[in-house]
């Protein structure tokens, strides 16, 4: 994966200084696949795809200025095919990219 980004919303419930939330939205990513055979003949495919991402997390205000967060996100992209012309002429490779991620972070409010 060369790059990945998302535009998401959050919906949650706050109690005291802690926010429990779910998140969902659109994702975009660029994928690169390389097929190589013996004796080293290869070809590369690049695809940029839009998909869906969703997850859940927790964010806690440690102070009035510092928050810490942890979240789980699942991202799925549509299935696509690469038709080989050079490395494996006539062959087709099916790809179905999915990503599971656990992210941690901090925010400081100025």
N, C-alpha and C positions, 0 to 999 in steps of 0.2 A: 504494500500500500504506500503510494507516494505521498498522499495527503488525505486528510479527513477533516471535515468540519460539520457543525450542526447549528441549527436555529431551533431553540426549544423554549417551551414555557414550563413554569413550575406551579404546582398547586399543593398546598400543604396546611398543616395545623401547627401553630406555635403555642408552646406553653413555657412560661418563665423565659429563659434565654435560649431555648432549643426549638428548632424547626424540623419537623418530619415532613418530607415532601415526596411527590411523584413528579416525574418529568417526561415530556414527550415532544416530539417534533420531527422535522425533516433533517436528513443527513445527506452529505455529498462526499464522495471519495473517488480517488483515482487509483486504479489497480494496474499493476504491471506483471505480466506473466511471460516467462521465457521457456521455450521448448528447445531442448538440445538433444541431438542423437549422436551416435558414434559415426564418424570420427570427429565430432565437434561442430557439426553444422547446426546452426541455431537461428531462431527467429523470436522476436519480442512483440507482444501485443499490449497496447495501453487502452484502457476503458475508463471513462469518467461516468459515474452512475449516481443517481439520486435514490435515496431510500428512506427508511423510517428508523427512528431511534426512540427508546423509552427506558425508564428505570425508576429508581427510588434512592433517596438519600437522607442524610441528617446533617444539619448545620447548627453549630453552637457558638453563641457569642461569649467568648472568653472574657473580654472586657467590652467597654462601650465602643472601642475602635477595632478590635481584632476578632475575627470569626474563623473557625476551623470547620471543615466539612469532609464528608466521605460519601461516595455514591457508587451505585452499581448501574451500568448502562448496557443494554443490548442494542445492537444495530444490525439491520438486515438490508441487503441490496437485492435487486432482481437478478434472476438467473440469466446468464449470457453465454454465448458460444464463441470459441476461437477456431476458425477454420485454417488449419496449417497448409501452407503452400510449399515451404522450403524444407523444414526439418522432417516433417512426416506428411508428405503430399497426400491429400485426400482425407486425412484424419481430422476429426473435430473434437475439441476439448470443451466440456461443459463446466462452468464455474458458477458457484452460488456463495458469494461472500457473506459471511456473518461474523460479528465481532462481539465478544463479551469483555467488559472492562470494569475494573474497580479503580476509582480515581479518588485521590485525596487532594485537599487544597486549603489555602488560607487566603483571607481577604483582610486588608487594612483600610479603614475609612479615614480619610484625611479631614 
